[in-house]
Structure formats: structure tokens, C-alpha cells
Amino acid sequence: MSIEVGSFFGLLLLIADVWAILNIFQSRASTGGKTGWIVLVLILPLVGFILWFLLGPRASSFKG
């Protein structure tokens, strides 16, 4: 049984995108900003993830 490299990287990209979307939901960005980032990550998974990772809103850290 062999696992193709494309399937492996596709699975990693799916995990990364889900992680990014969860972090976008937890961020303090406006609703419109969150929507824009999520749409970008869903439409362009690799490019959207990279852009979010470099430029996107960060999850709010609750200190209380």
C-alpha cells in the first residue's frame, strides 16, 4: 500500500487551513475582516493560508 505524496501534502494543507479558519474565528478582527480572510483561505487554500499566516489577524489571547 503506497501513499501518494500529493495526498499527503493535500492532507497537511487541509489541516493548516482548518487551523487558520479556527484562529480567524477567535481573532478580534471585525466580522467583515473575518469573512474576507475565511473566503480567501477557502478559495485559495495555499496562497490564502500563507497570506493569513504573514498578514492576518491573530487570535485574541484571553488573560483573566
Phi, psi and omega in degrees: 000123181244145177255126181284147182297320180299321178294321180296313180291327175297319177294318177298319179294320178298315178297316180297319181292320177298317178299317179297315181296319177298319178291326177295316178301325183274357182282168178268011180294159177294164180299319178295320178295316178299316180299316179299315180295318181295317178298318179298316180293324180286321183282318179239081189305310184286309181295318179299318179295316181296315179297317178298317182298322182274323190237349190282172179292146179263153177295141179286136178262116181276122179238102182197000000 
